[in-house]
Amino acid sequence: MALVKTMDMLAACERGKYAVGAFNLNSLDQAPFLIKRAEQLKAPLLLVEPGVIEKYMSFEDFASVAARAAAKASVPVGIHLSHGLDLEQTERAAKAGFTSVMYDGSKLPYEENVRTTKIAVEIGRKYGCAVEGELGALGSSFANVSESMTDPALAKDFVARTGVDILAVAIGNAHGFYKGTPSLDFKRLEEIRYALMPYNCYLTLHGGTGIPENHIKRSIEMGIVKVCIYTEMCHEGKKDTVAYLNAHPEYTGNYDIPEMLAACMGGFARSMESCMNMFMCIGKADSGIDALPFAPKTFTPTAMKSAPAPIAASSVSDIPPNTDIGPAYPSLPAENKNFKATGRFWDKNV
Ligand SMILES: [Zn+2]
């Protein structure tokens, strides 16, 4: 296995009823480190560069290092841009060799989100990479205002008009640590999935940190094939870094930086393993995904760029704990029985 198309990876997830973990990287040396752990777990992996950290890690450098590491991997690895800030950035990532890019127009008025996401899809087609869009406001759980969940009818309109390959949905999930116990709206997820049956569009869940394991698994059973988690990894990385420094009081000036970074990445890897367990993707590396040909590129470090404009913070209200997540996988509405469509879900007759 090696570098693979994100869409092939997601198709395998859907066939096998598991989700791939999309994990943010903070530095280039994290790519081979996380790939090594994924190999030990025999799990597929999506390496993610969020648009907001491009000032530290250029897309070209990231794609070059990640693709080279992926090409040598024994598990399927994809390279993904998360929350692309604008179309220009989206195109640069696609051109650099990412296997999928997210263009996040969710903060724009709906029609503008449709218009710009459609352009992002055209960019993705040009470079042969999948495109993710977002509808609804995922927001941030750091703040405490009401969120806007994805409307199923709008989701259908959005996917039909933009042609996005992957849709990030807001169903009670949010970025960062939750203030209370998050509760996913499974009825809404079912309605979104039903609305998107005619389209070859996969569903992804952002803000995985803190969502109870039974909710994550249930959402995967209901069609989520990619889950993004970052906050928890950061937390575990920081915890191990602090523990390492506390265990070495003799380092008063010249710290053993490689050891400290290794401790930090140990926390990342531990967190990644626990996530992969929830996503039910451990042991799923051999899932019949075709490898992409790898053409080595010259690694040329680029100068740091100026910081992009900060994203305006939006947020969600406290989400009440949900102890009842309802019955097992719900059946589709009866009127669907005669539904004639060529979409993926219908082909599988689910
Ligand atoms: Zn996100």
Residues whose N, C-alpha, C, O or C-beta is under 5 A from the ligand:
A	BS01	ZN	H206 G207
